[in-house]
Amino acid sequence: MDWSKFNIKLMSMAGQGGSAFGMALMEIAQNRSDFKVLSADMSTPAGLDKFKAAYPERFINVGIAEQNLIGTAAGLASEGIRPICVAQSCFLSMRSFEQIRQYAGFMKFPLIIAGIASGLSLQYFGNTHFAVEDLALMRMVPGMTVVCPCDSLEAAKALDAAVSCNAPVYIRMFGGTGVPAVYSQDYDFCLGRGVELRDGKDIQILATGSMVNNALGAAALLAQDGIEASVVNMHTVKPLDVSAIKLDKKLLVTVEEHRNFGGLGGAVSEYLSGNPHHPALLRLGFGDKNIRVGGYGFMLGDAGLTAEGIAGSIKENIK
């Protein structure tokens, strides 16, 4: 795709869904006619209204029935149509897990499963609507690629890459509109390959999704105290880019808007467990308890996932 026509500032304002579906999908649709988009009554929150109006024959709203969405998508895939499934991350990953496991994992249908409003995005809807276990669940599905974009540009690139990938892909999108931009210009995006955004000799921070921006902020704060931290955008949680993990650091840190087990932290732990010589690993995320509900900023602060909280945890553990 020619990314020079996209305005990164506008993409950031549109949010991850608006960029991926409202912008990138419209471009993809001009060159490919082999896909359909299925939504669980989420077309407007996901930024799909423009696509729905332009290509009504390629859009199916199954209603608030995520299990039916995956079943319908599998039927289309069996007939050679590439389905893009769009719903809230919490319900796609949990309510539809059995269907995803059977159709994408066992039957190997190349479903694109795009979860919106992941992590704590739905704020005051509470723990029933938080998607903080989805990375763990999707990692368990055989053959599933799990992608967690860090900003709006990367969400659009992830969708483009997923459509070209003949395998099941889970794309985890967060937030609404006005997602902070990590990238100010185009870059080479490749599924399964981490991107080092900042170099540092002392520690390495491996971050994914919304936490990439906060990890960069934490690295800047640590530099003021003489601690040099490299930051890697691990946009693909599965397959994990183990070549990006540096074992010569004083400390490795994973940061994710997810439980601190089962997701990125779990994947890195599993890799390190097979290596007898590695630095200590600090996993930052949500622990083994329910999350105190409040505004988005409050909840991140409560969990120590702001730039200041991440830097503080690292300083406590690097000693």
Number of C-alpha atoms within 10 A of each C-alpha: 11 6 14 9 7 15 12 20 17 14 28 22 17 20 26 31 30 27 30 27 24 23 19 23 21 18 14 16 16 8 9 10 11 12 18 21 24 25 26 22 18 19 22 14 16 26 22 24 17 17 19 19 11 12 14 13 10 17 20 19 16 17 13 14 17 26 21 15 24 29 16 17 26 25 14 17 20 14 8 13 17 22 27 22 23 28 25 26 29 22 23 27 27 17 14 18 19 15 20 27 18 16 23 25 21 13 12 19 23 27 29 26 29 26 25 27 24 28 27 26 21 21 19 13 12 15 16 9 19 24 28 24 22 26 30 22 15 28 20 13 20 14 18 24 23 27 29 28 26 27 28 32 30 26 30 24 22 26 26 17 16 24 22 9 15 14 17 23 26 28 26 28 30 30 22 19 18 16 20 17 19 19 17 11 13 13 12 7 14 13 21 18 20 23 19 15 13 16 14 15 12 16 24 28 30 28 29 27 28 24 24 26 21 22 31 23 16 24 26 18 19 20 13 9 9 9 19 19 27 22 25 23 26 30 32 25 28 25 16 21 17 14 8 16 19 15 16 14 17 16 21 25 24 28 28 28 27 27 25 22 21 21 28 32 25 18 19 23 18 12 12 18 10 9 9 7 10 16 16 16 18 19 23 26 24 22 13 9 7 9 17 12 16 15 14 16 13 14 17 19 15 16 18 18 26 21 22 19 19 27 23 16 17 23 13 8 12 14 7
